[in-house]
C-alpha cells in the first residue's frame, strides 16, 4: 500500500489516542472506527496490516530501525498531537512531541517522539538522494544508497573502521577512534546482540540502516552506546523508525527559566556537573558540544537534568587517540550531504578545547537561570563567576576554575526537599547529595 503522508509525516486524528507512525515510511496501514466516543477510546484496538516492505528502506525514508515497528505488536504509544505539517500542525513546528508509552496497557509513562533533524541542519530531502543519481524524484532511495561506493565498502567490511565513516557530517564521527566505533557495533540495538566488534551478524540492510542513522543524526546512537542506566546523562532509548525516535520524556530546560531560586541553583549545579562528567569519566571519552541551546537539555519529573538532544555532541577518545576524518573532497558523497551542505566543514579535533562546552553554557544558558535571583552579595559572586566561565579568551584552566567556583557557590543555595526527588531523602543524610 502506498503511504498517504509526506516524508516526515506521522498522522493522528484529533481525539484518537493510538499513535499512528505513518512516517511515509511505513508500508503498512492502520485502521480505526470512523468515530469513537472518548469513553471507549481506551478499548479500541488498532488493526495492523503490514506490507512486505514494512521494515525496508523505501517508502520509509531509509527507515533507521525496527524496534518501534516491533513494538506495535505488543506495546503502545499514544499521543494527542498532529505529526504532519500539511495536516494541521501548528506554525511552531516542533522537533519533539509528548506521548505516553506502555508495554502492558496498564502502566503508562511519558515519552517523547523526536524528529531526527535539528535547528542547525537542513531538512533531509529524498530529492537530494535521487538527484545524486540523476534519478527522478520518485526514485528508490534504498537502491540509490545501495549503489554508492561508501556502502559497497560497508558491505565488504567485517569491522566498522574510521575510514568507513570519513566525510560524514556527524560530530560523533569527526574524530573517531577504533574503540568508539567498536562500541557502536557492539551496542547497536536494532540487531541481535552478538557481543562482537565484528559485523558478521549484520545483514546488508542492517548495515545500511546503521550507516544512514550515523549520516542523518547520531542522537539515537549515542543513547544506545552510552545508556543512562550506566550513569550517562542521557534519557532511555526506546526505539526509532523512519526519521522518528522515541525516548523517555523530559521537560526542556527553558521551561525553568522562571523557576524559584533554589530550583534554578539546583539545575545550574546539575548542568555544570553534567559537563564535568562529559569532560572527565572512567572510560576516558571527552564529550563536547558543537553548539548549545536550552532545548538540548531536559528535566525529568524527579528533577534530574539530562541531555535531551545529543545530535550536537562530539566525542574524542583520550585513551586510544582519535583518527581525524580527512577534509579531502573525495571522502564526500551523498551520505555526507543528507543534513548539511556538501561543502560544510566541521572544526578539526585539535581545535576543540576542554573549555568549549563550559563557555557555551556559561554564555547562553546559565545567565537565563541565575541572573537576578539571589541576594546581592551572592548574586555578585555568581555574576563574576559566570563572566569568567563564559570568557572564551581565557585559558582552559581559568574557565574550568571559574566553573568549579560557581558550583561551590551554588551548592548551599539548593534545598533538600521532595521537589528534588532524584536526590531526596538522601540529601538529608549525605553531603554528597
TIVEXZA-800617 format. One record per residue (C-alpha): residue in three letters; x, y, z. Coordinates in pm, whole numbers, plus 32768, in hexadecimal, padded with zeros to 4 digits. Example, Ala and Ser with C-alpha at 12.3 -4.5 7.8 and 13.67 -1.06 7.14 Angstrom:
TIVEXZA-800617
ALA; 84CE; 7E3E; 830C
SER; 8557; 7F96; 82CA
END
This chain:
TIVEXZA-800617
UNK; 8000; 8000; 8000
UNK; 8084; 8157; 7FA7
UNK; 80A8; 823C; 80D6
UNK; 7FCA; 836E; 80DA
UNK; 80AE; 8458; 819B
UNK; 81E5; 8523; 814D
UNK; 834E; 84CF; 8198
UNK; 8340; 852E; 8307
UNK; 81D6; 84E6; 834E
UNK; 8135; 841C; 8458
UNK; 7FC4; 845E; 8479
UNK; 7ECD; 845F; 8595
UNK; 7D5F; 84BF; 8582
UNK; 7CEE; 85AB; 869B
UNK; 7C53; 84E2; 87B1
UNK; 7CFE; 839F; 8750
UNK; 7DFC; 8332; 884E
UNK; 7EBA; 8225; 878F
UNK; 7FEB; 82B9; 86EC
UNK; 7FFA; 825A; 8580
UNK; 8161; 8267; 8510
UNK; 8108; 829E; 83A5
UNK; 8260; 8326; 8364
UNK; 8246; 831F; 81EA
UNK; 831F; 8217; 822C
UNK; 8249; 8109; 829E
UNK; 81BE; 802D; 8191
UNK; 809B; 7FCD; 826B
UNK; 7F3F; 8042; 82C2
UNK; 7E8C; 8082; 8407
UNK; 7D15; 808A; 8432
UNK; 7C2E; 8107; 8541
UNK; 7AB8; 8139; 854B
UNK; 7A4B; 827B; 84A4
UNK; 79DB; 8308; 85F1
UNK; 7A14; 8293; 8753
UNK; 797A; 8324; 888E
UNK; 7A8C; 83A0; 8974
UNK; 7A1D; 82AD; 8A84
UNK; 7A5C; 8189; 899B
UNK; 7BA2; 81FD; 8903
UNK; 7C77; 813B; 89F8
UNK; 7BC4; 7FFB; 898F
UNK; 7C02; 8029; 881B
UNK; 7D00; 7F3A; 8788
UNK; 7DBB; 7FB3; 865B
UNK; 7DCA; 7EB9; 853F
UNK; 7F12; 7E99; 8487
UNK; 7F48; 7E36; 8320
UNK; 80BD; 7E2E; 82EB
UNK; 813B; 7E27; 818A
UNK; 825C; 7D56; 8115
UNK; 8349; 7E80; 8114
UNK; 82E4; 7F05; 826A
UNK; 843F; 7ED9; 82FC
UNK; 84E8; 7F48; 81BF
UNK; 857E; 8094; 815D
UNK; 84A7; 80FB; 8037
UNK; 836C; 81BF; 808D
UNK; 8405; 81DA; 81E9
UNK; 84FE; 82EA; 8194
UNK; 860F; 81F0; 81DD
UNK; 8577; 815F; 8319
UNK; 8689; 816A; 841E
UNK; 860C; 8060; 8507
UNK; 8510; 7F54; 854E
UNK; 84D7; 7F60; 86C5
UNK; 83B1; 8050; 86B7
UNK; 831A; 7F86; 859D
UNK; 832C; 7E4E; 8674
UNK; 828D; 7F01; 879A
UNK; 8147; 7F26; 86DB
UNK; 8109; 7DB5; 870D
UNK; 811B; 7DBA; 8889
UNK; 8145; 7F1E; 8904
UNK; 809C; 8069; 88CB
UNK; 80F7; 81D5; 88A8
UNK; 7FE3; 82D7; 88C8
UNK; 7FE1; 8447; 8874
UNK; 7EEA; 8563; 8845
UNK; 7FBC; 8623; 8748
UNK; 7FB0; 8645; 85D0
UNK; 80FF; 85DC; 853D
UNK; 80F2; 865B; 83DB
UNK; 8110; 87C5; 836A
UNK; 8014; 87A8; 824E
UNK; 7F13; 870A; 8337
UNK; 7EE8; 8830; 841F
UNK; 8024; 883D; 84F1
UNK; 803E; 898E; 85A2
UNK; 8131; 8A90; 8512
UNK; 8236; 8A4E; 861D
UNK; 8296; 8903; 857C
UNK; 832F; 8843; 869D
UNK; 845E; 8763; 8698
UNK; 83BE; 8686; 87A0
UNK; 8262; 8627; 8815
UNK; 81EA; 85A0; 8965
UNK; 814B; 8448; 896E
UNK; 810E; 8327; 8A5D
UNK; 819F; 81C9; 8A4F
UNK; 8133; 807C; 8AE0
UNK; 819D; 7F14; 8ABE
UNK; 8071; 7E8A; 8B78
UNK; 7F5B; 7F89; 8B2A
UNK; 7F38; 7FC7; 8C9F
UNK; 8067; 808D; 8D0D
UNK; 80B3; 81BA; 8C35
UNK; 81E6; 8293; 8C3B
UNK; 8235; 83D2; 8B7B
UNK; 8312; 83BF; 8A49
UNK; 8378; 84AC; 8934
UNK; 836F; 847C; 87BE
UNK; 8494; 8530; 871C
UNK; 84C2; 858E; 85B2
UNK; 8627; 853E; 8553
UNK; 8681; 8695; 84D1
UNK; 86F4; 87C4; 8593
UNK; 86E1; 893E; 857F
UNK; 8842; 893E; 84FC
UNK; 880A; 884B; 83E0
UNK; 8755; 8866; 8298
UNK; 861F; 8792; 8270
UNK; 867A; 863D; 81EC
UNK; 8606; 861B; 8086
UNK; 85C3; 84DF; 7FC4
UNK; 85E7; 85B6; 7E8E
UNK; 8754; 85EB; 7EE9
UNK; 878A; 8473; 7EEE
UNK; 86DD; 8446; 7D9F
UNK; 8794; 856D; 7D06
UNK; 88E2; 84D6; 7D67
UNK; 8897; 83BB; 7C78
UNK; 87F1; 8496; 7B72
UNK; 86B4; 83D9; 7BC0
UNK; 854E; 8459; 7BC5
UNK; 84B4; 84DE; 7D04
UNK; 83FD; 8398; 7D40
UNK; 8532; 82BE; 7D27
UNK; 857E; 819D; 7E0F
UNK; 8654; 8242; 7F17
UNK; 86BE; 80F1; 7F9E
UNK; 873A; 808B; 7E47
UNK; 87F8; 81D2; 7E1C
UNK; 88A0; 81B6; 7F70
UNK; 88FB; 8049; 7F36
UNK; 89B6; 80A2; 7DF7
UNK; 8A9B; 81A1; 7E9C
UNK; 8C0C; 8155; 7EBC
UNK; 8BFE; 8190; 8033
UNK; 8AF0; 808D; 806C
UNK; 8BA1; 7F90; 7F91
UNK; 8CCC; 7FB5; 8077
UNK; 8BE6; 7F82; 81A3
UNK; 8B65; 7E41; 8107
UNK; 8CC4; 7DB4; 80ED
UNK; 8D32; 7E27; 8246
UNK; 8D3B; 7D39; 836B
UNK; 8D7F; 7E50; 8462
UNK; 8D15; 7FBD; 8473
UNK; 8E54; 8085; 8443
UNK; 8E9D; 81FD; 8436
UNK; 8ECC; 81FF; 82BD
UNK; 8D64; 8186; 828F
UNK; 8CD4; 82BA; 833C
UNK; 8DBD; 83C5; 82B4
UNK; 8D04; 84ED; 8223
UNK; 8BC0; 84B8; 82E5
UNK; 8B40; 85FB; 837F
UNK; 8AF7; 8570; 84DA
UNK; 8BC4; 860B; 85F8
UNK; 8BD1; 84AD; 8691
UNK; 8CA0; 8436; 8568
UNK; 8D7C; 8565; 8537
UNK; 8E98; 84CA; 8602
UNK; 8E47; 8357; 8615
UNK; 8F20; 825A; 86C7
UNK; 8F0C; 80E6; 8687
UNK; 8EA1; 80B4; 87F0
UNK; 8D78; 819F; 87BF
UNK; 8D0A; 80FA; 867A
UNK; 8D22; 7FA0; 8716
UNK; 8C3B; 801E; 8829
UNK; 8B42; 8090; 8720
UNK; 8B38; 7F35; 8684
UNK; 8B22; 7E78; 87CE
UNK; 8A08; 7F4C; 8853
UNK; 8939; 7F91; 871D
UNK; 87DF; 7F34; 879B
UNK; 8739; 7EF2; 864B
UNK; 87E9; 7DA4; 861A
UNK; 8804; 7C75; 86FA
UNK; 891B; 7CA3; 87F7
UNK; 8A3C; 7BC6; 8791
UNK; 8B31; 7C5F; 8888
UNK; 8C28; 7C88; 876A
UNK; 8CE9; 7DAA; 86D5
UNK; 8CBE; 7D09; 857F
UNK; 8B91; 7D3F; 849F
UNK; 8B6B; 7BD5; 8435
UNK; 8A0E; 7BC8; 84CF
UNK; 899D; 7D02; 8411
UNK; 88CC; 7CD0; 82DA
UNK; 8903; 7DB5; 81B0
UNK; 87D1; 7E7A; 821A
UNK; 884F; 7E93; 8382
UNK; 898E; 7F2E; 82FF
UNK; 88CD; 8023; 8229
UNK; 87EE; 8087; 834E
UNK; 891A; 80C5; 842E
UNK; 89D0; 818D; 8323
UNK; 8899; 825B; 82DE
UNK; 8863; 82A2; 8450
UNK; 89C9; 8311; 8482
UNK; 89AE; 83F3; 8351
UNK; 885E; 8490; 83AD
UNK; 8873; 84C1; 8525
UNK; 894A; 840C; 8626
UNK; 8863; 845C; 874C
UNK; 87BF; 8300; 875A
UNK; 8914; 825A; 873A
UNK; 899E; 831D; 8862
UNK; 8870; 82B8; 8933
UNK; 88BC; 814D; 88E5
UNK; 8A35; 8146; 891A
UNK; 8A39; 8224; 8A51
UNK; 88F4; 81C1; 8B00
UNK; 8866; 8279; 8C2B
UNK; 8852; 812E; 8CE5
UNK; 89CE; 8136; 8CF8
UNK; 89D4; 8295; 8D86
UNK; 89F3; 8361; 8C48
UNK; 891D; 849F; 8C48
UNK; 883B; 8429; 8B2D
UNK; 86CD; 83BA; 8B24
UNK; 8669; 8253; 8ADD
UNK; 865B; 81EC; 8970
UNK; 8517; 8137; 891C
UNK; 8538; 8115; 87A5
UNK; 852F; 81C4; 8657
UNK; 8499; 81A3; 84FF
UNK; 84AE; 827C; 83CE
UNK; 851E; 83D0; 8444
UNK; 8477; 83B2; 8594
UNK; 850E; 8350; 86E1
UNK; 8457; 82FA; 8824
UNK; 8501; 832B; 8975
UNK; 849B; 8373; 8ADA
UNK; 8408; 84CB; 8B11
UNK; 84A6; 8602; 8BA3
UNK; 8435; 876B; 8BC3
UNK; 8516; 885B; 8AFF
UNK; 85FF; 892D; 8BD4
UNK; 856B; 8A74; 8B57
UNK; 8429; 8A24; 8C10
UNK; 84EC; 8A5B; 8D53
UNK; 8571; 8BB5; 8D08
UNK; 846D; 8C3F; 8DFA
UNK; 84AA; 8B36; 8F05
UNK; 84D5; 8B8F; 9077
UNK; 863C; 8BE2; 90DE
UNK; 867D; 8A93; 918A
UNK; 8607; 89D0; 9058
UNK; 86CD; 8AB0; 8F6C
UNK; 8803; 8A79; 9042
UNK; 87C7; 8901; 9040
UNK; 87A3; 88F0; 8EC4
UNK; 88D5; 89CA; 8E8A
UNK; 899D; 88F2; 8F7B
UNK; 892D; 87B8; 8EC4
UNK; 897D; 884D; 8D71
UNK; 8ADF; 889D; 8DDB
UNK; 8AFA; 873C; 8E68
UNK; 8A87; 86A5; 8D1D
UNK; 8B93; 8765; 8C5F
UNK; 8C96; 86F5; 8D5D
UNK; 8C34; 8587; 8D2B
UNK; 8C48; 85AF; 8BB3
UNK; 8DA1; 8647; 8BD2
UNK; 8E2A; 8548; 8CC9
UNK; 8DA4; 83E4; 8CEF
UNK; 8E1E; 8283; 8D2E
UNK; 8E13; 8224; 8BBE
UNK; 8EF8; 8345; 8B5A
UNK; 8E0E; 83D2; 8A54
UNK; 8E00; 854D; 8A34
UNK; 8CA7; 85C4; 89C8
UNK; 8C76; 8725; 8947
UNK; 8B5B; 87F4; 88B2
UNK; 8B86; 8897; 875E
UNK; 8A6D; 8989; 87B6
UNK; 897C; 89B9; 88D5
UNK; 8811; 8A15; 890A
UNK; 8722; 89DC; 8A2D
UNK; 865B; 88D9; 896B
UNK; 8786; 87F0; 8978
UNK; 8755; 87BB; 8AEE
UNK; 8623; 8738; 8BA1
UNK; 85A9; 86EC; 8CFE
UNK; 84F8; 85AF; 8D6E
UNK; 83CE; 85B9; 8E5A
UNK; 84B6; 8569; 8F7B
UNK; 8583; 86A3; 8F3A
UNK; 86AA; 85EF; 8E9C
UNK; 874A; 86A7; 8D77
UNK; 87B8; 85E8; 8C3E
UNK; 882E; 862A; 8ADD
UNK; 86EF; 862E; 8A12
UNK; 8789; 8653; 88B8
UNK; 88E6; 85C6; 887C
UNK; 88F0; 860C; 8706
UNK; 89F4; 871E; 873B
UNK; 8AD4; 864E; 8820
UNK; 8C2C; 85ED; 87A5
UNK; 8D0B; 84E3; 8843
UNK; 8E85; 84D9; 885B
UNK; 8F30; 83A1; 88DE
UNK; 9037; 840D; 89DC
UNK; 90A7; 82A7; 8A1A
UNK; 90E0; 8225; 88BC
UNK; 90FF; 8367; 87FE
UNK; 9023; 83CC; 86DB
UNK; 9054; 83B4; 8567
UNK; 8FD6; 84FB; 84DF
UNK; 8EFC; 84DB; 83AD
UNK; 8FB6; 856B; 8286
UNK; 8F3B; 86A4; 81DC
UNK; 8F86; 8619; 8085
UNK; 8E6B; 864E; 7F90
UNK; 8E70; 84E7; 7F17
UNK; 8DDE; 847A; 8065
UNK; 8CA1; 8544; 802B
UNK; 8B78; 848E; 7F98
UNK; 89FD; 848D; 7FB7
UNK; 8A16; 840D; 811E
UNK; 8AE7; 853F; 8171
UNK; 89DA; 8628; 80EC
UNK; 8896; 85A6; 8184
UNK; 8881; 86A8; 829C
UNK; 8965; 87C3; 822F
UNK; 8A01; 885E; 8100
UNK; 8AFF; 8780; 8059
UNK; 8C09; 8889; 808E
UNK; 8BCA; 88AD; 8203
UNK; 8CFE; 8877; 82D9
UNK; 8D12; 8814; 8445
UNK; 8E2C; 889D; 851F
UNK; 8F65; 87CA; 8543
UNK; 8F91; 86EE; 8675
UNK; 90BB; 87BB; 86E5
UNK; 8FE9; 88F7; 86F2
UNK; 8EFB; 8867; 87FA
UNK; 8F60; 88E3; 8952
UNK; 8EFB; 8863; 8AA8
UNK; 8E48; 89AA; 8AEF
UNK; 8D71; 89A9; 89B2
UNK; 8C2C; 8921; 8A44
UNK; 8C53; 89E5; 8B88
UNK; 8C7E; 8B2E; 8ACF
UNK; 8B45; 8AEC; 8A01
UNK; 8A74; 8A8F; 8B32
UNK; 8AF1; 8BB4; 8C02
UNK; 8AA9; 8CA3; 8AE5
UNK; 8955; 8C28; 8A70
UNK; 88A3; 8B5C; 8B7D
UNK; 8914; 8BA4; 8CE0
UNK; 88D6; 8D1E; 8CD4
UNK; 8767; 8CDA; 8C7E
UNK; 874F; 8BF5; 8DAF
UNK; 8816; 8CB9; 8EAD
UNK; 8821; 8E2F; 8E6E
UNK; 875C; 8F0A; 8F5F
UNK; 86E5; 8DEA; 903B
UNK; 87B0; 8E01; 917A
UNK; 8813; 8EFB; 928C
UNK; 8901; 9002; 9208
UNK; 8A41; 8F7F; 92A9
UNK; 8A05; 8E1D; 9226
UNK; 898C; 8E9E; 90D6
UNK; 8ACC; 8F68; 90A8
UNK; 8B9D; 8E2E; 90DD
UNK; 8AC3; 8D69; 8FEA
UNK; 8AD6; 8E77; 8EE1
UNK; 8C4F; 8E8F; 8F06
UNK; 8C79; 8D17; 8EE4
UNK; 8B93; 8D12; 8DB3
UNK; 8C59; 8E28; 8D0C
UNK; 8D9F; 8D69; 8D38
UNK; 8D08; 8C19; 8CD6
UNK; 8C72; 8CAC; 8B99
UNK; 8DAD; 8D65; 8B29
UNK; 8E34; 8CA4; 89FE
UNK; 8F79; 8D6C; 8A03
UNK; 8FE1; 8CDC; 8B53
UNK; 90C0; 8BA6; 8B62
UNK; 901B; 8A58; 8BA7
UNK; 908D; 8A40; 8D15
UNK; 8FF2; 8B94; 8D66
UNK; 8EA3; 8B39; 8CC9
UNK; 8E9E; 89E8; 8D7A
UNK; 8EFC; 8A92; 8EBF
UNK; 8DE0; 8B8F; 8E98
UNK; 8CEA; 8A71; 8E5D
UNK; 8D66; 89C0; 8F97
UNK; 8D3F; 8B03; 905C
UNK; 8BDE; 8B2E; 8FD8
UNK; 8B83; 89CC; 9045
UNK; 8C0B; 8A1C; 919F
UNK; 8B2D; 8B53; 91B1
UNK; 89F7; 8A9B; 9138
UNK; 8A13; 8968; 9216
UNK; 898B; 8A05; 935B
UNK; 887C; 8ABF; 9299
UNK; 87CD; 8976; 924A
UNK; 86C7; 88F5; 933C
UNK; 8685; 8791; 93AC
UNK; 8516; 873E; 937C
UNK; 8434; 8657; 92B8
UNK; 8428; 873C; 9189
UNK; 8582; 86B6; 913B
UNK; 8524; 8548; 9149
UNK; 865B; 84D9; 908B
UNK; 872A; 8524; 91C6
UNK; 8623; 851B; 92D6
UNK; 8629; 84A8; 93EF
UNK; 879A; 8452; 93C0
UNK; 87F2; 85C2; 93DB
UNK; 877D; 85B9; 9544
UNK; 8889; 84C2; 95A8
UNK; 89A7; 84E9; 94B4
UNK; 8A5E; 8625; 944B
UNK; 8AA0; 8586; 92F7
UNK; 893B; 85DA; 9292
END
